[in-house]
Each structure stands twice: as C-alpha cells, then as structure tokens.
C-alpha cells in the first residue's frame, strides 16, 4: 500500500475537520500555541485546519470508508454514516481526494489550473516546496504576466533536505518576480493557498514529488470571497513573522549553501 497522508476527522457524518494538523503530543502541548519564543526552547508548529459542514462532508466520509476497506479494517458497526445533509453557508466547497497514479493526481491538477488561470494574486503557504517543472513554470509565468505571486515557506524545518531542495529554485523564482518569505519562530506545516481573493484551498498536500505522486492526499477547495478574506489575513500575519528573501541578498549567499542546495536537488524525487 502507498502512504496515506490525509488528516481527516468526521463527527456523526455531519461535521468534518481536515487540513495539515497531525494528532501528536507536539500539537497537543502548549508549544503549539505560544506567542513568544524564548531562546533555547523548542519551536512551536504552525498549521492550518478547516471545519466543514454541509454536503461536502459526505465526500470526506466516503474517502475514509474507502480507505478503511482498502486497509482491510474490521467490519464497522451498523450506523448511518451518510445522514441527510443540507447546504450550510454560502461557500462552494469541493473535497478533492488524490491517490498515486497519472489519472488520480487531482490535487496537482487543481493547483496547476488555478495558478495557470490566476489574474491578480497567488498566495501559497507550504512547508515542503519542491514542485515539479509544471508547477514551477506556472508560478514563474504568472509572475511575469504581472500576477502578485507570494510564497510563505519555512525558515526552520523538520526536513532540512527538503528546505535545501526548495532553495535551489529560489533564484529562478525571484528573477521572475515571485516574492519569497521564510516563516520565523515556528515549524511551518500549513498547506494552503489563496488565489485571486476567491479561490482557496486547505489540505494535506505538500508541493513536493512525494506528496503529489506517491501518497493519498485530501484538500478542500473553497470558492468564497468571505473565506478568502480570512485566509488572506492569516497569510499576511505569517508574512509579518517572516524574513523577506530578496534576489540581491540571495545572490550573495556563500558557496557552502549553494552546494547544499545543489546536492539536495539531486534527490527531489525522494524527499
């Protein structure tokens, strides 16, 4: 079986919570909610989940039950796992579950399409940013045609090699006009995007080869200006806590980081 990277919680078939947050002691501790970081203390984790109600919950329930069956879990008790659901709120929500294989890269396709047709802004937060050439070129093309492309990526990572591989692409992105920010004082783990102030996504999908090609993932795509406004507020708060990476500074970095980035890039398909 290929890895299951989805994070889904469903209550009574009516309410679902999904996104990037893991169930672990790191998240449940006080570390995840600290506003001030003291020198020498472990860093908190910065992540995003979304609560969903309404008809979209049924798709998440289906993904869970399909996975349970594929994993040959014991027979579940007889319950109504698909209660009648009514539309909640004004947002249009589409749940996208992707699995490995060329025909099932639905999350990848959604990202590429949204980036390619963006007209005004592309604001992405992702902890493991090692995209393939199609996504990379779509971002570069968007910046060149005047779209405001901003990326919030980690300063500190639990996977340093992935960060080095991400930095390998910084020069080309910066040259095209993409703005890059590295989030300080936290382990960034949120996987979100807001495009043109109306298209948003929250989920488990990292922008790397492993997540897009080899794992079961799930994202919610939300079409709503009200929701996008809240996502933009969160994005701007992250920028305030980030270092702005400029092309001039990046060109001046020492040789050793350059070699480290080049070496990590050789292994992008396994990061």
C-alpha positions as CSV (number, residue, x, y, z in Angstrom):
1,X,0.0,0.0,0.0
2,X,1.1,3.5,-0.7
3,X,1.3,6.0,2.2
4,X,-1.8,7.7,3.5
5,X,-1.0,11.3,4.3
6,X,-4.6,12.5,4.7
7,X,-5.7,14.1,8.0
8,X,-9.5,13.7,8.4
9,X,-11.8,13.8,11.4
10,X,-15.6,13.2,10.8
11,X,-18.2,13.5,13.6
12,X,-21.6,11.8,13.1
13,X,-21.3,12.2,9.3
14,X,-22.2,15.8,9.7
15,X,-19.1,17.8,10.7
16,X,-15.5,17.3,9.3
17,X,-12.2,18.7,10.2
18,X,-9.3,18.4,7.8
19,X,-6.1,20.1,6.8
20,X,-2.4,19.6,7.8
21,X,-2.6,19.0,11.6
22,X,-1.4,15.7,12.9
23,X,-2.6,14.1,16.1
24,X,0.5,14.1,18.2
25,X,1.9,15.3,21.5
26,X,3.7,18.1,19.7
27,X,0.3,19.6,18.7
28,X,-1.5,19.0,21.9
29,X,1.2,20.6,24.0
30,X,1.5,24.3,24.9
31,X,4.2,24.6,22.4
32,X,1.7,24.9,19.5
33,X,0.0,27.9,20.9
34,X,2.9,30.1,22.3
35,X,3.1,33.6,21.1
36,X,6.6,34.3,22.4
37,X,9.6,32.1,21.8
38,X,12.4,32.0,24.3
39,X,15.9,31.2,23.2
40,X,16.7,27.5,23.6
41,X,13.1,26.4,23.8
42,X,11.6,24.0,21.2
43,X,9.8,25.8,18.3
44,X,6.0,25.5,18.0
45,X,4.3,24.2,14.9
46,X,2.3,26.5,12.6
47,X,-0.5,24.6,10.9
48,X,-4.0,25.1,9.4
49,X,-7.2,23.0,9.5
50,X,-10.7,23.9,8.4
51,X,-14.0,22.8,9.7
52,X,-16.6,21.7,7.1
53,X,-20.3,21.3,7.4
54,X,-22.9,20.5,4.8
55,X,-22.9,18.3,1.8
56,X,-19.1,18.2,1.3
57,X,-18.8,16.1,4.5
58,X,-20.2,13.1,2.6
59,X,-17.2,13.1,0.3
60,X,-14.8,13.0,3.2
61,X,-16.8,10.2,4.8
62,X,-16.6,8.3,1.5
63,X,-12.8,8.8,1.4
64,X,-12.5,7.5,5.0
65,X,-14.6,4.4,4.4
66,X,-12.9,3.6,1.1
67,X,-9.5,3.7,2.9
68,X,-10.9,1.6,5.8
69,X,-11.9,-1.0,3.3
70,X,-8.6,-1.0,1.4
71,X,-6.7,-1.4,4.7
72,X,-9.0,-4.4,5.5
73,X,-10.2,-2.9,8.7
74,X,-12.7,-4.9,10.8
75,X,-16.3,-4.6,9.9
76,X,-17.8,-1.4,11.2
77,X,-20.9,-1.3,13.4
78,X,-24.2,-0.6,11.6
79,X,-24.6,3.1,11.6
80,X,-25.9,5.8,9.3
81,X,-22.6,7.1,8.1
82,X,-24.3,9.2,5.4
83,X,-27.1,11.2,7.1
84,X,-29.1,13.7,5.1
85,X,-27.1,16.8,4.8
86,X,-28.2,20.3,3.9
87,X,-26.2,23.2,2.4
88,X,-24.5,25.2,5.1
89,X,-23.4,28.8,4.4
90,X,-22.7,30.4,1.0
91,X,-19.3,28.9,0.2
92,X,-18.9,26.4,-2.6
93,X,-16.8,23.6,-1.3
94,X,-15.2,20.7,-3.3
95,X,-13.4,18.0,-1.5
96,X,-10.5,16.5,-3.6
97,X,-9.0,13.2,-2.7
98,X,-6.0,12.2,-4.7
99,X,-4.2,8.8,-5.0
100,X,-1.0,7.9,-6.7
101,X,-1.1,7.5,-10.5
102,X,-1.3,9.7,-13.5
103,X,-5.1,9.6,-13.7
104,X,-5.6,10.4,-10.0
105,X,-3.4,13.5,-9.5
106,X,-6.5,15.6,-8.9
107,X,-4.9,17.9,-6.3
108,X,-2.0,18.5,-8.6
109,X,-4.3,19.3,-11.5
110,X,-6.3,21.7,-9.3
111,X,-3.2,23.6,-8.3
112,X,-1.8,23.8,-11.8
113,X,-5.2,25.0,-13.2
114,X,-5.7,27.6,-10.5
115,X,-2.2,29.0,-10.9
116,X,-2.3,29.0,-14.7
117,X,-5.5,31.0,-14.9
118,X,-4.8,33.4,-11.9
119,X,-5.3,37.0,-12.9
120,X,-4.4,39.0,-9.8
121,X,-2.8,37.1,-6.9
122,X,-1.3,33.8,-5.9
123,X,-0.5,33.4,-2.2
124,X,0.8,30.0,-1.2
125,X,1.9,28.6,2.2
126,X,3.7,25.3,2.1
127,X,6.3,23.6,4.3
128,X,7.9,21.3,1.7
129,X,8.1,23.3,-1.5
130,X,9.8,21.1,-4.1
131,X,7.4,21.4,-7.1
132,X,7.8,19.7,-10.5
133,X,8.6,21.8,-13.6
134,X,5.0,22.3,-14.5
135,X,4.0,24.0,-11.2
136,X,7.3,25.9,-11.1
137,X,6.9,27.2,-14.7
138,X,3.2,28.1,-14.0
139,X,4.3,30.2,-11.0
140,X,7.1,31.9,-13.0
141,X,4.8,32.6,-15.9
142,X,2.2,34.1,-13.6
143,X,4.7,36.4,-12.0
144,X,6.0,37.5,-15.4
145,X,2.5,38.4,-16.6
146,X,2.0,40.7,-13.5
147,X,0.3,38.4,-11.0
148,X,1.2,39.0,-7.4
149,X,2.9,35.7,-6.5
150,X,4.0,35.3,-2.9
151,X,5.3,32.2,-1.2
152,X,5.5,31.6,2.6
153,X,8.0,28.8,3.2
154,X,9.8,27.7,6.3
155,X,12.9,29.1,7.9
156,X,13.1,26.1,10.2
157,X,12.1,22.6,9.0
158,X,11.8,19.1,10.4
159,X,13.1,18.0,7.0
160,X,16.1,20.2,6.2
161,X,16.9,18.4,2.9
162,X,13.5,19.4,1.6
163,X,14.2,23.1,2.5
164,X,17.6,23.0,0.8
165,X,15.9,21.5,-2.3
166,X,13.3,24.2,-2.2
167,X,16.0,26.9,-2.0
168,X,17.6,25.5,-5.2
169,X,14.7,27.2,-7.1
170,X,14.8,30.5,-5.3
171,X,17.0,32.3,-7.8
172,X,14.8,31.5,-10.8
173,X,11.6,32.4,-8.9
174,X,13.0,35.6,-7.6
175,X,14.3,36.6,-11.0
176,X,10.8,36.2,-12.4
177,X,9.2,38.4,-9.8
178,X,8.0,35.8,-7.3
179,X,8.2,37.1,-3.7
180,X,9.5,34.6,-1.2
181,X,9.1,34.8,2.6
182,X,10.6,32.4,5.2
183,X,8.5,32.0,8.3
184,X,10.4,32.5,11.5
185,X,9.9,31.2,15.1
186,X,7.9,28.0,14.1
187,X,8.0,24.8,12.2
188,X,5.7,25.7,9.3
189,X,3.4,22.8,8.4
190,X,0.3,24.5,6.8
191,X,-0.6,23.6,3.3
192,X,-2.8,26.4,2.0
193,X,-3.3,28.7,-1.0
194,X,-5.5,31.8,-1.9
195,X,-5.8,32.8,-5.5
196,X,-7.5,36.0,-6.8
197,X,-9.1,36.6,-3.4
198,X,-11.8,34.0,-4.1
199,X,-10.2,30.5,-4.6
200,X,-8.8,28.9,-1.5
201,X,-7.5,25.5,-0.6
202,X,-6.6,23.9,2.7
203,X,-5.4,20.3,3.0
204,X,-2.7,17.8,3.5
205,X,-0.9,18.2,0.1
206,X,2.7,19.3,0.1
207,X,4.1,20.8,-3.1
208,X,6.7,18.0,-3.5
209,X,7.1,14.9,-5.7
210,X,6.4,12.5,-2.8
211,X,3.1,14.1,-1.9
212,X,1.9,14.7,-5.4
213,X,2.9,11.4,-6.9
214,X,3.1,8.7,-4.1
215,X,0.6,9.5,-1.3
216,X,-3.1,9.6,-0.6
217,X,-3.9,13.2,0.0
218,X,-7.0,15.4,0.5
219,X,-7.7,19.1,0.0
220,X,-10.8,21.2,0.3
221,X,-11.2,23.8,-2.4
222,X,-13.4,26.7,-1.3
223,X,-14.9,29.3,-3.6
224,X,-15.9,32.2,-1.3
225,X,-14.7,35.8,-1.0
226,X,-15.5,35.9,2.7
227,X,-13.4,32.8,3.4
228,X,-10.6,34.0,1.2
229,X,-10.5,37.3,3.2
230,X,-9.9,35.3,6.4
231,X,-7.3,33.2,4.6
232,X,-5.5,36.4,3.4
233,X,-5.5,37.7,7.0
234,X,-3.7,34.6,8.1
235,X,-1.3,34.7,5.2
236,X,-0.5,38.4,6.0
237,X,0.1,37.5,9.6
238,X,2.6,34.9,8.5
239,X,4.4,37.4,6.3
240,X,4.7,39.7,9.3
241,X,6.5,36.8,11.1
242,X,8.8,36.1,8.1
243,X,12.1,37.1,6.5
244,X,11.7,38.6,3.0
245,X,14.2,36.9,0.7
246,X,15.4,39.3,-1.9
247,X,17.3,38.5,-5.1
248,X,20.2,40.8,-4.2
249,X,20.7,39.1,-0.9
250,X,20.3,35.6,-2.4
251,X,23.0,36.2,-5.0
252,X,25.4,37.0,-2.1
253,X,25.0,33.8,-0.2
254,X,28.2,31.7,0.4
255,X,29.3,28.7,-1.6
256,X,28.5,26.1,1.0
257,X,24.7,26.7,1.0
258,X,24.8,26.7,-2.8
259,X,26.5,23.3,-2.8
260,X,24.0,22.0,-0.2
261,X,21.0,23.1,-2.3
262,X,22.5,21.5,-5.5
263,X,23.1,18.3,-3.6
264,X,19.5,18.2,-2.2
265,X,18.1,18.9,-5.6
266,X,19.6,15.6,-6.9
267,X,17.2,13.8,-4.5
268,X,14.0,15.7,-5.1
269,X,12.0,12.6,-6.1
270,X,12.7,11.0,-2.7
271,X,12.2,14.0,-0.4
